[in-house]
Amino acid sequence: MSNIEDHSWDAHGGDEAWERKMDEWAERNWPQWLTPRLAFPFTAKRDDDDDDAYFSDAVKARFRLGHKLEVLSLAEEDVDKGIMVEVREKNQTGFVPLADLKVIPKTDRNFWPVREYAVWIANRW
């Protein structure tokens, strides 16, 4: 992915940049778009989670909120959670929603594709 792609929607692009981006995303075949843009494996942090991991012992379980994970590949698309990815944490593998992840560091080539997908899925309803 080129570093010269327009990411103004994520900063100071204003409503017009945001609306253009949302229109573009609505037409996008996300698995097809992500495949050539992602380089596996890459490191990401679980930045979002549907349950109450902060308020229970669940935070200690694998693949949970706040954990750093090695993302291995794209997996099946879930009708409710979106695109799932296969991840590894301490020699165990599992699956989490791509939209729950934040790529680290921001300079990683995978940062913007994952960010675009996460922002789109959070705003698609």
Contact map, one row per residue, 1 for C-alpha under 8 A:
11100000000000000000000000000000000010000000000000000000000000000000000000000000000000000000000000000000000010000000000000000
11111000000000000000000000000000000000000000000000000000000000000000000000000000000000000000000000000000000000000000000000000
11111000000000000000000000000000000000000000000000000000000000000000000000000000000000000000000000000000000000000000000000000
01111100000000000000000000000000000000000000000000000000000000000000000000000000000000000000000000000000000000000000000000000
01111110000000000000000000000000000000000000000000000000000000000000000000000000000000000000000000000000000000000000000000000
00011111100000000000000000000000000000000000000000000000000000000000000000000000000000000000000000000000000000000000000000000
00001111111000000000000000000000000000000000000000000000000000000000000000000000000000000000000000000000000000000000000000000
00000111111110001000000000000000000000000000000000000000000000000000000000000000000000000000000000000000000000000000000000000
00000111111111001100100000000000000000000000000000000000000000000000000000000000000000000000000000000000000000000000000000000
00000011111110000100000000000000000000000000000000000000000000000000000000000000000000000000000000000000000000000000000000000
00000011111111000000000000000000000000000000000000000000000000000000000000000000000000000000000000000000000000000000000000000
00000001111111000000000000000000000000000000000000000000000000000000000000000000000000000000000000000000000000000000000000000
00000001111111111100000000000000000000000000000000000000000000000000000000000000000000000000000000000000000000000000000000000
00000000101111111100000000000000000000000000000000000000000000000000000000000000000000000000000000000000000000000000000000000
00000000000011111110000000000000000000000000000000000000000000000000000000000000000000000000000000000000000000000000000000000
00000000000011111111000000000000000000000000000000000000000000000000000000000000000000000000000000000000000000000000000000000
00000001100011111111100000000000000000000000000000000000000000000000000000000000000000000000000000000000000000000000000000000
00000000110011111111110000000000000000000000000000000000000000000000000000000000000000000000000000000000000000000000000000000
00000000000000111111111000000000000000000000000000000000000000000000000000000000000000000000000000000000000000000000000000000
00000000000000011111111100000000000000000000000000000000000000000000000000000000000000000000000000000000000000000000000000000
00000000100000001111111110000000000000000000000000000000000000000000000000000000000000000000000000000000000000000000000000000
00000000000000000111111111000000000000000000000000000000000000000000000000000000000000000000000000000000000000000000000100000
00000000000000000011111111100000000000000000000000000000000000000000000000000000000000000000000000000000000000000000000000000
00000000000000000001111111110000000000000000000000000000000000000000000000000000000000000000000000000000000000000000000000000
00000000000000000000111111110000000000000000000000000000000000000000000000000000000000000000000000000000000000000000000100000
00000000000000000000011111110000000000000000000000000000000000000000000000000000000000000000000000000000000000000000000000000
00000000000000000000001111111000000000000000000000000000000000000000000000000000000000000000000000000000000000000000000000000
00000000000000000000000111111100100000000000000000000000000000000000000000000000000000000000000000000000000000000000000000000
00000000000000000000000000111111100000000000000000000000000000000000000000000000000000000000000000000000000000000000000000000
00000000000000000000000000011111110000000000000000000000000000000000000000000000000000000000000000000000000000000000100000000
00000000000000000000000000001111111000000000000000000000000000000000000001000000001000000000000000000000000000000000000000000
00000000000000000000000000001111111100000000000000000000000000000000000000000000000000000000000000000000000000000000000000000
00000000000000000000000000011111111110000000000000000000000000000000000000000000000000000000000000000000000000000000000000000
00000000000000000000000000000111111111000000000000000000000000000000000000000000000000000000000000000000000000001000000000000
00000000000000000000000000000011111111000000000000000000000000000000000001000000000000000000000000000000000000000000000000000
00000000000000000000000000000001111111100000000000000000000000000000000000000000000000000000000000000000000000000000000000000
10000000000000000000000000000000111111100000000000000000000000000000000000000000000000000000000000000000000011001000000000000
00000000000000000000000000000000011111110000000000000000000000000000000000000000000000000000000000000000000011001000000000000
00000000000000000000000000000000000111111100000000000000000000000000000000000000000000000000000000000000000011000000000000000
00000000000000000000000000000000000001111100000000000000000000000000001110000000000000000000000000000000000000000000000000000
00000000000000000000000000000000000000111110000000000000000000000000011110000000000000000000000000000000000000000000000000000
00000000000000000000000000000000000000111111000000000000000000000000011100000000000000000000000000000010000001000000000000000
00000000000000000000000000000000000000001111100000000000000000000001111000000000000000000000000000000011000000000000000000000
00000000000000000000000000000000000000000111110000000000000000000001111000000000000000000000000000001111000000000000000000000
00000000000000000000000000000000000000000011111000000000000000001111100000000000000000000000000000001111000000000000000000000
00000000000000000000000000000000000000000001111110000000000000111111100000000000000000000000000000011100000000000000000000000
00000000000000000000000000000000000000000000111110000000000000001100000000000000000000000000000000011100000000000000000000000
00000000000000000000000000000000000000000000011111000000000000001000000000000000000000000000000000111000000000000000000000000
00000000000000000000000000000000000000000000011111111000000000011000000000000000000000000000000000010000000000000000000000000
00000000000000000000000000000000000000000000000111110000000000000000000000000000000000000000000000000000000000000000000000000
00000000000000000000000000000000000000000000000011111000000000000000000000000000000000000000000000000000000000000000000000000
00000000000000000000000000000000000000000000000011111111010000000000000000000000000000000000000000000000000000000000000000000
00000000000000000000000000000000000000000000000010111111111000011000000000000000000000000000000000000000000000000000000000000
00000000000000000000000000000000000000000000000000011111011000001000000000000000000000000000000000000000000000000000000000000
00000000000000000000000000000000000000000000000000011111100000000000000000000000000000000000000000000000000000000000000000000
00000000000000000000000000000000000000000000000000011111111000000000000000000000000000000000000000000000000000000000000000000
00000000000000000000000000000000000000000000000000001011111110000000000000000000000000000000000000000000000000000000000000000
00000000000000000000000000000000000000000000000000011101111110010000000000000000000000000000000000000000000000000000000000000
00000000000000000000000000000000000000000000000000001101111111011000000000000000000000000000000000000000000000000000000000000
00000000000000000000000000000000000000000000000000000000111111010000000000000000000000000000000000000000000000000000000000000
00000000000000000000000000000000000000000000000000000000111111110000000000000000000000000000000000000000000000000000000000000
00000000000000000000000000000000000000000000000000000000001111110010000000000000000000001000000000000000000000000000000000000
00000000000000000000000000000000000000000000010000000000000011111011100000000000000000111000010100000000000000000000000000000
00000000000000000000000000000000000000000000010010001000011111111110000000000000000000000000000000000000000000000000000000000
00000000000000000000000000000000000000000000111110001100001000111110000000000000000000000000000000000000000000000000000000000
00000000000000000000000000000000000000000000111000000000000000011111000000000000000000000000000000000000000000000000000000000
00000000000000000000000000000000000000000000110000000000000001111111100000000000000000000000000000000000000000000000000000000
00000000000000000000000000000000000000000011110000000000000000100111110000000000000000001000000000000000000000000000000000000
00000000000000000000000000000000000000000011110000000000000000100011111000000000000000111000000000000000000000000000000000000
00000000000000000000000000000000000000001111000000000000000000000001111100000000000000111000000000000000000000000000000000000
00000000000000000000000000000000000000011111000000000000000000000000111110000000000011110000000000000000000000000000000000000
00000000000000000000000000000000000000011100000000000000000000000000011111000000000011110000000000000000000000000000000000000
00000000000000000000000000000000000000011000000000000000000000000000001111100000000011100000000000000000000000000000000000000
00000000000000000000000000000010001000000000000000000000000000000000000111110000001111000000000000000000000000000000000000000
00000000000000000000000000000000000000000000000000000000000000000000000011111000001111000000001000000000000000000000000000000
00000000000000000000000000000000000000000000000000000000000000000000000001111100001110000000000000000000000000000000000000000
00000000000000000000000000000000000000000000000000000000000000000000000000111110111100000000000000000000000000000000000000000
00000000000000000000000000000000000000000000000000000000000000000000000000011111111100000000000000000000000000000000000000000
00000000000000000000000000000000000000000000000000000000000000000000000000001111110000000000000000000000000000000000000000000
00000000000000000000000000000000000000000000000000000000000000000000000000000111110000000000000000000000000000000000000000000
00000000000000000000000000000000000000000000000000000000000000000000000000001111111100000000000010000000000000000000000000000
00000000000000000000000000000000000000000000000000000000000000000000000000001111111100000000000011100000000000000000000010000
00000000000000000000000000000010000000000000000000000000000000000000000001111100111110000000000011100000000000000000000000000
00000000000000000000000000000000000000000000000000000000000000000000000001111100111111000000001111000000000000000000000000000
00000000000000000000000000000000000000000000000000000000000000000000001111110000001111100000001111000000000000000000000000000
00000000000000000000000000000000000000000000000000000000000000000000001111100000000111110000111100000000000000000000000000000
00000000000000000000000000000000000000000000000000000000000000100000111110000000000011111000111100000000000000000000000000000
00000000000000000000000000000000000000000000000000000000000000100000111100000000000001111111110000000000000000000000000000000
00000000000000000000000000000000000000000000000000000000000001100001110000000000000000111111100000000000000000000000000000000
00000000000000000000000000000000000000000000000000000000000000000000000000000000000000011111000000000000000000000000000000000
00000000000000000000000000000000000000000000000000000000000000000000000000000000000000011111100000000000000000000000000000000
00000000000000000000000000000000000000000000000000000000000000000000000000000000000000011111110000000000000000000000000000000
00000000000000000000000000000000000000000000000000000000000000000000000000000000000001111011111000000000000000000000000000000
00000000000000000000000000000000000000000000000000000000000000100000000000000000000001110001111100000000000000000000000000000
00000000000000000000000000000000000000000000000000000000000000000000000000100000000111100000111110000000000000000000000000000
00000000000000000000000000000000000000000000000000000000000000100000000000000000000111100000011111010000000000000000000000000
00000000000000000000000000000000000000000000000000000000000000000000000000000000111110000000001111111000000000000000000000000
00000000000000000000000000000000000000000000000000000000000000000000000000000000011110000000000111111000000000000100110000000
00000000000000000000000000000000000000000000000100000000000000000000000000000000011000000000000011111000000000000110111011000
00000000000000000000000000000000000000000000011110000000000000000000000000000000000000000000000111111100000000000000010000000
00000000000000000000000000000000000000000001111100000000000000000000000000000000000000000000000011111110000000000100010000000
00000000000000000000000000000000000000000001111000000000000000000000000000000000000000000000000000011111000000100110000000000
00000000000000000000000000000000000000000111100000000000000000000000000000000000000000000000000000001111110101100110000000000
00000000000000000000000000000000000000000011100000000000000000000000000000000000000000000000000000000111111100100000000000000
00000000000000000000000000000000000000000000000000000000000000000000000000000000000000000000000000000011111100100000000000000
00000000000000000000000000000000000000000000000000000000000000000000000000000000000000000000000000000011111100100000000000000
00000000000000000000000000000000000000000000000000000000000000000000000000000000000000000000000000000001111110100000000000000
00000000000000000000000000000000000000000000000000000000000000000000000000000000000000000000000000000011111111100000000000000
10000000000000000000000000000000000011100000000000000000000000000000000000000000000000000000000000000000001111110000000000000
00000000000000000000000000000000000011100100000000000000000000000000000000000000000000000000000000000010000111111100000000000
00000000000000000000000000000000000000000000000000000000000000000000000000000000000000000000000000000111111111111110000000000
00000000000000000000000000000000000000000000000000000000000000000000000000000000000000000000000000000000000011111111000000000
00000000000000000000000000000000010011000000000000000000000000000000000000000000000000000000000000000000000001111111100000000
00000000000000000000000000000000000000000000000000000000000000000000000000000000000000000000000001101110000001111111110000000
00000000000000000000000000000000000000000000000000000000000000000000000000000000000000000000000000100110000000111111111000000
00000000000000000000000000000000000000000000000000000000000000000000000000000000000000000000000000000000000000011111111100000
00000000000000000000000000000100000000000000000000000000000000000000000000000000000000000000000001100000000000001111111110000
00000000000000000000000000000000000000000000000000000000000000000000000000000000000000000000000001111000000000000111111111000
00000000000000000000000000000000000000000000000000000000000000000000000000000000000000000000000000100000000000000011111111100
00000000000000000000010010000000000000000000000000000000000000000000000000000000000000000000000000000000000000000001111111110
00000000000000000000000000000000000000000000000000000000000000000000000000000000010000000000000000100000000000000000111111111
00000000000000000000000000000000000000000000000000000000000000000000000000000000000000000000000000100000000000000000011111111
00000000000000000000000000000000000000000000000000000000000000000000000000000000000000000000000000000000000000000000001111111
00000000000000000000000000000000000000000000000000000000000000000000000000000000000000000000000000000000000000000000000111111
00000000000000000000000000000000000000000000000000000000000000000000000000000000000000000000000000000000000000000000000011111
